[in-house]
Amino acid sequence: MVASDVQEEHGATRREPSSRDARRQRHARRRRHVRARFDGGARRAHLVGTRRLPTCCPTNAGVGAQAAKPWESTPNDWRWVFGVNVLGVANGVGAFVPRMIDDGHEGRVINTSSPNGGLSNMPTAAVYAASKAAVSSYTETLQNQFIADDLPLRASVFYPSGGLLETGLFESDRRDPEELARERPRTTPAMSVETLEKKAEEGGYELPWQDLNELARAVLAGIREERFVIMLDVSQVGDQLHARARPPRPG
């Protein structure tokens, strides 16, 4: 397994393999920013001791911008979010898919999109939604290219669903690189998991947190079943797309 993360502390959690597979498989860890194009040769050389690349290549690049109306988003909002969410996926594919093709084995690329952008679009989240819509389209194009070239590879788009996700996405704007700092600094504190839970406690209700392990199991099931769209309740996709095609109701 090879893992890259812009945050050192996240990569550090992957240092030691925890299963019996460790006896047969080397694990590699590297800190880097997914906005930068990977050096495919260097990355492959970093897979010390591996016979060939794993048959699954998941990409999960995701940050958000400050909530804003579409016309209030700044140029750096777009550069930061698209640089990570879209280029991160494209760079991961560019680094690993050529080797997967050379290997000649069956394999699958799983790109993480979002229901917000991939299936529907929330107000005040234009930048994030647009980036995830791009990931969905890119993944479908990737799948069609694999088929057109008669390759033993396939692609899947993963939509995390089922409820709120307790991840670092809420605070991702705190990791903006200095050169991509927002031109108009935020005037309100960034939302965090702790803030959401405090508001829920004060309001007397529980937040619908989604079990992340259940999502992981859904991804594994989607890989086994060779599905293009991977999510907990895929039956809702058709309804959401039909709803988008209808004229919006006034008010």
C-alpha positions as CSV (number, residue, x, y, z in Angstrom):
1,M,0.0,0.0,0.0
2,V,1.2,3.5,-0.8
3,A,-0.3,6.5,0.9
4,S,0.2,10.3,0.3
5,D,-1.2,13.1,2.4
6,V,-0.5,16.8,2.7
7,Q,-0.7,16.5,6.5
8,E,2.2,14.7,8.2
9,E,0.1,13.5,11.1
10,H,-2.3,11.7,8.7
11,G,0.5,9.9,6.9
12,A,2.1,9.0,10.2
13,T,-0.9,6.9,11.1
14,R,-0.1,4.6,8.2
15,R,3.5,3.9,9.1
16,E,3.0,0.4,10.5
17,P,0.9,-2.3,8.7
18,S,-1.6,-3.9,11.1
19,S,-2.5,-7.1,9.4
20,R,-0.9,-10.4,8.4
21,D,-0.5,-8.9,4.9
22,A,2.5,-7.1,6.3
23,R,4.5,-10.2,5.9
24,R,3.9,-10.2,2.2
25,Q,3.5,-6.6,1.4
26,R,5.5,-3.4,1.9
27,H,3.8,-0.2,2.9
28,A,5.1,3.2,1.6
29,R,4.3,6.6,3.0
30,R,5.1,10.0,1.6
31,R,4.0,13.5,2.5
32,R,3.3,15.7,-0.5
33,H,0.6,18.0,-1.9
34,V,-1.7,16.5,-4.4
35,R,-1.9,19.8,-6.3
36,A,1.6,19.0,-7.7
37,R,2.0,16.6,-10.5
38,F,3.4,13.3,-9.3
39,D,6.7,12.1,-10.7
40,G,5.4,8.7,-11.8
41,G,8.8,7.1,-12.1
42,A,9.9,8.3,-8.6
43,R,6.6,7.3,-7.1
44,R,6.9,3.8,-8.6
45,A,10.4,3.5,-7.4
46,H,9.1,4.4,-3.9
47,L,7.1,1.1,-3.9
48,V,10.1,-0.7,-2.6
49,G,9.8,-4.5,-2.7
50,T,6.4,-4.7,-4.4
51,R,6.0,-7.0,-7.3
52,R,3.4,-4.9,-9.1
53,L,0.9,-2.1,-8.2
54,P,-2.2,-2.9,-6.3
55,T,-5.2,-3.6,-8.4
56,C,-7.2,-0.8,-6.8
57,C,-6.2,2.8,-7.0
58,P,-8.5,5.0,-4.8
59,T,-8.2,8.8,-4.9
60,N,-9.7,10.9,-2.2
61,A,-8.7,14.5,-2.5
62,G,-11.1,16.9,-0.8
63,V,-11.1,20.4,0.6
64,G,-13.7,23.1,0.8
65,A,-13.9,26.8,0.5
66,Q,-15.6,29.3,2.7
67,A,-19.3,29.3,2.3
68,A,-20.2,32.1,-0.1
69,K,-22.7,32.9,-2.8
70,P,-21.4,31.9,-6.3
71,W,-20.6,35.5,-7.2
72,E,-18.8,36.1,-4.0
73,S,-16.3,33.3,-4.3
74,T,-12.8,34.6,-4.9
75,P,-10.2,33.5,-7.5
76,N,-8.2,31.8,-4.8
77,D,-11.2,29.9,-3.6
78,W,-11.3,28.3,-7.1
79,R,-7.6,27.8,-7.3
80,W,-7.3,26.1,-3.9
81,V,-10.4,23.8,-4.2
82,F,-9.9,22.8,-7.9
83,G,-6.1,22.4,-7.3
84,V,-6.8,19.8,-4.7
85,N,-10.1,18.2,-5.6
86,V,-9.7,18.0,-9.3
87,L,-6.0,18.1,-9.9
88,G,-5.4,15.7,-7.0
89,V,-7.6,13.1,-8.7
90,A,-6.0,13.7,-12.1
91,N,-2.5,13.6,-10.8
92,G,-3.2,10.4,-8.9
93,V,-4.6,8.8,-12.1
94,G,-1.7,10.1,-14.1
95,A,0.8,8.6,-11.7
96,F,-0.6,5.1,-11.4
97,V,-2.8,4.2,-14.3
98,P,0.1,4.0,-16.9
99,R,1.8,1.4,-14.7
100,M,-1.5,-0.4,-14.2
101,I,-1.9,-0.6,-18.0
102,D,1.7,-1.8,-18.4
103,D,1.0,-4.5,-15.8
104,G,-1.8,-5.9,-17.9
105,H,-3.9,-7.0,-14.9
106,E,-7.5,-6.3,-14.0
107,G,-7.8,-3.2,-11.9
108,R,-10.1,-0.5,-10.7
109,V,-9.7,3.3,-10.1
110,I,-12.1,4.6,-7.4
111,N,-12.4,8.4,-7.4
112,T,-14.2,10.1,-4.5
113,S,-16.8,12.7,-5.6
114,S,-19.7,14.0,-3.5
115,P,-23.5,14.0,-3.7
116,N,-23.0,17.8,-3.4
117,G,-21.9,18.5,-7.0
118,G,-22.1,15.0,-8.4
119,L,-25.8,14.6,-7.8
120,S,-27.2,17.9,-6.5
121,N,-25.9,21.3,-5.8
122,M,-26.1,23.2,-2.5
123,P,-26.3,27.0,-2.4
124,T,-23.2,28.8,-0.9
125,A,-21.0,25.8,-2.0
126,A,-20.5,26.6,-5.7
127,V,-16.8,26.1,-5.7
128,Y,-16.9,22.7,-3.9
129,A,-19.9,21.5,-5.9
130,A,-18.3,22.4,-9.2
131,S,-15.1,20.6,-8.3
132,K,-16.9,17.4,-7.4
133,A,-19.1,17.6,-10.5
134,A,-15.8,17.7,-12.4
135,V,-14.6,14.6,-10.6
136,S,-17.7,12.7,-11.5
137,S,-17.4,13.7,-15.2
138,Y,-13.7,12.9,-15.2
139,T,-14.3,9.4,-13.7
140,E,-17.0,8.6,-16.3
141,T,-14.6,9.7,-19.1
142,L,-11.9,7.5,-17.6
143,Q,-14.3,4.6,-17.5
144,N,-15.3,5.1,-21.1
145,Q,-11.7,5.4,-22.2
146,F,-10.8,2.1,-20.5
147,I,-13.7,0.5,-22.4
148,A,-12.8,2.1,-25.7
149,D,-9.2,1.0,-25.4
150,D,-10.3,-2.6,-24.5
151,L,-8.3,-2.4,-21.2
152,P,-8.8,-4.7,-18.2
153,L,-9.3,-1.6,-16.1
154,R,-12.5,0.0,-14.9
155,A,-13.4,3.2,-12.9
156,S,-15.9,3.9,-10.2
157,V,-17.1,7.1,-8.6
158,F,-17.7,7.0,-4.9
159,Y,-20.4,9.2,-3.3
160,P,-20.0,9.3,0.5
161,S,-23.6,9.3,1.7
162,G,-25.9,8.4,4.5
163,G,-25.3,11.4,6.8
164,L,-22.7,13.8,8.0
165,L,-19.0,12.7,7.8
166,E,-16.8,13.3,10.7
167,T,-13.7,14.3,8.7
168,G,-11.4,17.3,8.5
169,L,-13.3,18.7,5.5
170,F,-15.0,21.3,7.8
171,E,-11.7,22.8,8.6
172,S,-9.9,22.4,5.3
173,D,-9.6,26.1,4.6
174,R,-7.2,26.3,7.6
175,R,-4.7,24.4,5.5
176,D,-4.7,26.9,2.6
177,P,-1.2,27.5,1.4
178,E,-0.1,31.1,2.0
179,E,0.0,31.9,-1.7
180,L,-3.7,30.8,-2.0
181,A,-5.0,32.7,1.0
182,R,-8.4,34.0,0.5
183,E,-8.4,37.6,-0.9
184,R,-11.2,38.5,1.5
185,P,-10.5,36.9,4.9
186,R,-13.4,35.3,6.6
187,T,-15.3,37.3,9.1
188,T,-16.8,34.4,11.0
189,P,-15.1,31.4,12.6
190,A,-14.7,28.3,10.4
191,M,-17.2,25.5,11.1
192,S,-15.9,22.4,12.9
193,V,-17.2,19.1,14.1
194,E,-17.0,20.4,17.7
195,T,-19.0,23.5,16.8
196,L,-21.7,21.4,15.0
197,E,-22.0,19.1,18.0
198,K,-22.2,22.0,20.4
199,K,-25.0,23.6,18.4
200,A,-26.8,20.3,18.3
201,E,-26.5,19.8,22.0
202,E,-27.8,23.3,22.6
203,G,-30.7,22.7,20.3
204,G,-31.6,19.3,21.9
205,Y,-31.0,17.1,18.8
206,E,-28.5,14.6,17.6
207,L,-26.5,15.0,14.4
208,P,-26.9,12.3,11.8
209,W,-23.3,11.2,11.7
210,Q,-22.5,8.4,9.2
211,D,-20.5,5.4,10.3
212,L,-17.3,5.7,8.2
213,N,-16.7,1.9,8.5
214,E,-20.0,1.3,6.9
215,L,-18.9,3.5,4.0
216,A,-15.7,1.5,3.7
217,R,-17.7,-1.7,3.5
218,A,-19.9,-0.2,0.8
219,V,-16.8,0.7,-1.3
220,L,-15.5,-2.9,-0.9
221,A,-18.9,-4.3,-2.0
222,G,-18.9,-1.9,-4.9
223,I,-15.5,-3.1,-6.1
224,R,-16.6,-6.8,-5.8
225,E,-19.8,-6.1,-7.7
226,E,-18.0,-4.0,-10.3
227,R,-20.3,-1.0,-9.9
228,F,-19.6,2.4,-11.5
229,V,-21.5,4.4,-8.9
230,I,-20.7,3.4,-5.4
231,M,-22.9,4.8,-2.6
232,L,-25.1,3.5,0.2
233,D,-28.5,4.0,-1.5
234,V,-27.8,4.2,-5.2
235,S,-31.6,4.0,-5.9
236,Q,-31.9,7.7,-5.0
237,V,-29.6,8.8,-7.9
238,G,-32.4,8.6,-10.5
239,D,-34.8,10.6,-8.4
240,Q,-32.2,13.3,-7.8
241,L,-31.3,13.6,-11.4
242,H,-35.0,13.7,-12.4
243,A,-35.6,16.5,-9.8
244,R,-32.7,18.5,-11.3
245,A,-34.3,18.3,-14.7
246,R,-37.5,19.8,-13.5
247,P,-37.9,23.7,-13.3
248,P,-37.2,25.0,-9.8
249,R,-40.2,26.1,-7.8
250,P,-40.4,29.8,-7.1
251,G,-39.5,31.0,-3.6
